[in-house]
Amino acid sequence: MSRSNVAPTVPVARSTPSPRNLAGWLVACSRGIHWYLRELMGDSSYARYLAHRATHNDPTPPQSEREFWRQKHRDNAASPRSRCC
């Protein structure tokens, strides 16, 4: 194959994203960051606790959110694990 038979490549111009696409991208990023921070800080623990109880059909009433956090902090203080702070 000789060089004369190959078509020259033309660089493709990249268009700037429209404001609508950029807004959608920013919303998606902010949702991802919000989810990450909630998981990192443990804010979603109570929601996971309630979901777990709902799937396992526990007949006892669930703890209130206040009781849940008190118990969680009490357990963490009684048996400390590796953590950042």
C-alpha positions, 0 to 999 in steps of 0.5 A: 500500500503506497502513501498516495492511496491513503486519504489524508485525515482531517482533524474534527473540530470539537464544538463547545457544549450547549448550556443545556448540556453543561447544566445537565452535566453540572447537576449530575456532578453535584448529585454524585458529589452529594451522594459521595459526601453523604456516604463518606460522613455516614449520613445515609446510615439511618436510611440503610437501617430502615431499608434493612429492617423493611427487607427482613420483616423485623416485627419490633418497631424501629428505633427513632433516628435519635436513638439510632445515632445514640446507639451507633455512637455508643457502639463506636466509643465502646469498640473503636476501629480504624477511622480518620478522626 
